[in-house]
């Protein structure tokens, strides 16, 4: 779908609520005539795709298009309102970002995805869709493959390594040591944070990062279940997990972060990230099957 087609569906199906990151709002300076032309073009596009019945009224467009939408299209879009599980993916490279949400229930996942370029001008960032917004419905057995397609490819380097955990303070100081490339300081760093494996893991965060992939899995009630977070630099991919103390009101103080915050890092390959995504989807598939 184009952004305007999704905008039309959102504005003319009052009962439908889609993930906030896919909300399509037109700018306030859009004139009525241009808005009407864009709505008509969007409706024609949806009809051509077979998502809206050809006999839908055109003048004016019905305030509620529910009766003209392809029933299966509306059903699977509605999965985003009543999911049992929600996968939220954010992936980025230096050229673009990809946002994907998969809402899963009853053996199927309804996905929305958008790829955007990011431009910085005069100190301000702007985004624009690189292509249409993709809508897809996949069975659970194919969901892992769909999510894995979002992992940036290219620039492969390194291999898999053990998980290493250190304080946030040590990791920040260690990165500065690695950037300074002082052999004596590196030796002291190795002793302090856990040996060569720890230094190797941390080295992946010392240079420029050119890609990242994050997957957040939540339940229907919004409670987070799992977060997978990876970044890629010249040394290859690294899994990264930061743990912060809860604090008295749920938010840690700066002192608590310094005293108790930790980071767990591991060198991973692209294939290992794919395997972790597949394993997470398999766990959900087993859980869903147990409730059938």
C-alpha positions in Angstrom: 0.0 0.0 0.0 1.0 3.6 -0.5 1.1 5.9 2.5 -2.0 7.7 1.2 -3.9 4.3 0.8 -3.1 3.5 4.4 -4.2 7.0 5.4 -7.5 6.5 3.7 -8.1 3.1 5.4 -7.3 4.6 8.8 -9.5 7.6 8.3 -12.5 5.8 6.8 -12.6 2.7 9.0 -13.4 4.3 12.4 -13.1 1.1 14.3 -9.6 0.3 13.1 -6.6 1.2 15.2 -3.1 0.4 13.8 0.3 0.7 15.6 1.2 4.3 16.3 4.3 4.2 14.1 2.1 3.6 11.1 -0.2 6.4 11.7 -0.5 8.5 8.5 -1.3 12.2 9.1 -1.3 14.8 6.4 0.3 18.2 7.0 -1.9 21.0 8.1 -1.1 23.1 5.0 -2.7 20.5 2.7 -5.6 22.2 0.9 -9.0 20.7 0.6 -8.8 20.2 -3.1 -5.4 18.4 -3.0 -6.6 16.3 -0.1 -9.7 15.2 -2.1 -7.6 14.4 -5.1 -5.2 12.3 -3.0 -8.1 10.4 -1.4 -9.6 9.6 -4.7 -6.3 8.4 -6.1 -5.8 6.3 -2.9 -9.3 4.8 -3.3 -8.6 3.9 -6.9 -5.3 2.3 -5.9 -7.1 0.1 -3.3 -9.7 -0.9 -5.8 -7.0 -1.8 -8.3 -5.3 -4.0 -5.7 -8.6 -5.8 -5.0 -8.7 -4.6 -1.4 -11.8 -2.4 -1.9 -14.9 -3.4 -3.9 -15.1 -1.8 -7.3 -18.7 -0.6 -6.6 -17.6 1.6 -3.7 -19.2 5.1 -4.0 -16.7 7.8 -5.2 -18.5 11.0 -4.6 -18.3 11.4 -1.8 -16.2 8.6 -0.4 -18.2 6.9 2.4 -17.1 8.0 5.9 -17.0 4.2 6.8 -15.5 2.0 4.2 -15.9 -1.2 6.3 -18.6 -2.6 4.1 -16.5 -2.3 0.9 -13.2 -3.5 2.2 -12.1 -7.1 1.3 -13.2 -9.0 4.4 -10.0 -10.9 4.8 -8.0 -7.6 4.5 -10.1 -6.0 7.3 -9.8 -9.1 9.5 -6.1 -9.3 9.3 -5.6 -5.6 9.8 -7.8 -5.9 12.9 -5.3 -8.4 14.3 -3.3 -5.3 15.3 -6.1 -4.3 17.7 -6.3 -7.7 19.5 -3.0 -9.4 19.2 -1.8 -12.1 21.6 1.8 -11.2 20.8 3.4 -8.1 19.3 6.8 -8.1 17.6 8.3 -4.6 17.0 11.4 -4.4 14.8 13.6 -1.5 14.2 16.5 -1.9 11.8 18.9 0.7 10.4 21.9 1.3 8.3 23.6 4.5 7.4 21.3 4.9 4.4 17.9 3.9 5.7 15.7 2.6 8.5 13.1 -0.2 8.5 10.1 -0.3 10.9 8.1 -3.5 11.2 5.3 -4.5 13.5 3.9 -8.1 13.5 0.7 -8.7 15.5 0.2 -12.4 16.0 -2.8 -14.5 17.2 -4.4 -17.8 16.2 -1.5 -19.1 14.2 -1.1 -16.0 12.0 0.9 -12.8 12.0 -0.3 -9.6 10.4 2.7 -7.4 9.5 3.1 -3.8 8.5 6.5 -2.6 7.3 7.9 0.6 6.1 11.4 1.4 4.8 12.5 5.0 5.1 15.5 7.1 4.2 16.9 9.5 6.7 18.3 12.9 5.7 19.9 15.6 7.9 19.6 19.2 6.8 20.3 22.3 8.8 20.6 20.3 11.9 17.2 18.7 11.4 16.3 15.1 10.5 13.6 14.2 8.0 12.3 10.8 6.8 10.6 9.7 3.7 9.2 6.3 2.6 11.4 4.6 0.1 8.6 2.4 -1.2 5.0 1.6 -0.3 4.0 0.4 3.1 4.0 -3.4 3.0 1.1 -5.3 4.4 1.4 -9.1 4.7 -0.2 -12.0 6.5 1.9 -15.0 7.3 1.4 -18.2 9.3 3.5 -18.6 12.5 5.7 -21.1 10.7 6.9 -18.3 8.3 7.0 -15.5 10.8 10.6 -15.9 11.7 11.7 -15.7 8.0 9.7 -12.5 7.7 11.3 -10.9 10.7 14.8 -12.1 9.7 14.5 -10.3 6.4 14.8 -7.1 8.3 18.3 -7.9 9.6 20.7 -5.7 7.6 22.9 -7.7 5.3 26.5 -7.1 4.1 29.6 -6.1 5.9 29.9 -9.5 7.5 32.9 -10.0 9.8 34.0 -11.8 12.9 32.4 -14.9 14.5 30.5 -16.0 17.6 31.9 -15.4 21.1 31.0 -15.9 24.7 28.7 -13.6 26.6 30.6 -11.1 28.8 29.2 -8.8 31.4 30.7 -5.7 32.9 29.7 -2.5 34.6 28.6 0.4 32.4 31.4 2.4 33.8 34.0 -0.2 32.8 32.5 -0.5 29.4 32.7 3.2 28.8 36.3 3.4 30.0 37.2 0.3 28.1 35.9 1.8 24.8 38.1 4.9 25.4 41.1 2.6 26.0 40.5 0.6 22.8 40.2 3.8 20.8 43.5 5.0 22.2 45.1 1.7 21.1 47.7 1.7 24.0 49.0 -1.8 24.5 49.7 -1.3 28.3 46.2 0.1 28.9 44.7 -2.8 26.9 46.5 -5.3 29.1 45.1 -3.6 32.2 41.7 -3.5 30.6 41.8 -7.2 29.9 42.7 -7.9 33.5 39.9 -5.7 34.8 37.0 -6.7 32.7 37.5 -10.4 32.3 40.3 -11.3 29.8 40.7 -11.4 26.1 37.1 -12.6 25.3 35.8 -9.5 27.1 38.1 -7.2 25.3 37.1 -8.8 22.0 33.4 -8.4 22.7 33.9 -4.8 23.8 36.0 -4.0 20.7 32.9 -4.3 18.5 31.5 -1.1 20.2 34.7 0.9 20.0 34.5 2.1 16.4 31.8 3.5 14.1 28.6 1.5 14.0 27.0 1.1 10.6 23.9 -1.0 11.3 21.6 -2.2 14.0 18.7 -4.5 14.6 16.3 -4.5 17.5 13.3 -6.8 18.1 10.9 -6.3 21.0 8.4 -9.0 21.9 5.4 -8.0 24.1 2.2 -9.6 25.2 -1.3 -8.3 24.4 -1.3 -6.4 27.7 1.9 -4.5 26.7 4.1 -6.4 29.1 7.5 -6.9 27.5 8.7 -10.5 27.2 12.0 -10.3 25.4 14.3 -7.7 23.7 16.9 -8.7 21.2 19.4 -5.9 20.4 22.3 -6.0 18.0 24.7 -3.5 16.5 27.4 -3.9 13.8 30.7 -2.2 13.4 34.0 -3.0 11.6 34.6 -6.0 14.0 31.2 -7.5 13.1 27.9 -7.9 14.9 27.5 -7.6 18.7 24.5 -8.5 20.9 24.0 -5.9 23.5 21.9 -6.0 26.6 21.9 -3.2 29.2 20.5 -3.8 32.7 19.6 -0.9 34.9 18.4 -0.9 38.5 14.7 -0.2 38.9 15.0 2.7 41.3 12.4 3.7 43.9 9.9 5.0 41.4 10.8 2.7 38.6 13.5 5.0 37.1 17.1 4.7 38.3 19.1 7.7 39.4 22.3 8.7 37.8 24.2 7.3 40.8 22.4 4.0 40.6 23.3 3.7 36.9 26.9 4.3 37.6 27.0 2.0 40.7 24.8 -0.9 39.4 24.3 -0.6 35.7 25.7 -3.5 33.6 26.1 -4.3 30.0 26.3 -7.8 28.5 28.0 -8.1 25.1 28.8 -11.0 22.8 30.2 -11.3 19.3 27.6 -12.9 17.0 27.3 -13.7 13.3 24.4 -12.8 11.0 23.4 -16.4 11.1 23.3 -16.4 14.9 21.0 -13.5 14.9 18.7 -15.3 12.5 18.8 -18.4 14.7 17.9 -16.3 17.8 14.9 -14.8 16.0 13.8 -18.2 14.8 14.1 -19.6 18.4 12.0 -16.8 19.8 9.3 -17.4 17.2 9.4 -21.1 17.9 8.8 -20.5 21.6 5.7 -18.4 20.8 4.4 -21.0 18.3 4.6 -23.7 21.0 2.8 -21.4 23.5 0.0 -20.7 20.9 -0.4 -24.4 20.1 -0.8 -25.2 23.8 -3.8 -22.9 23.9 -5.6 -24.3 20.9 
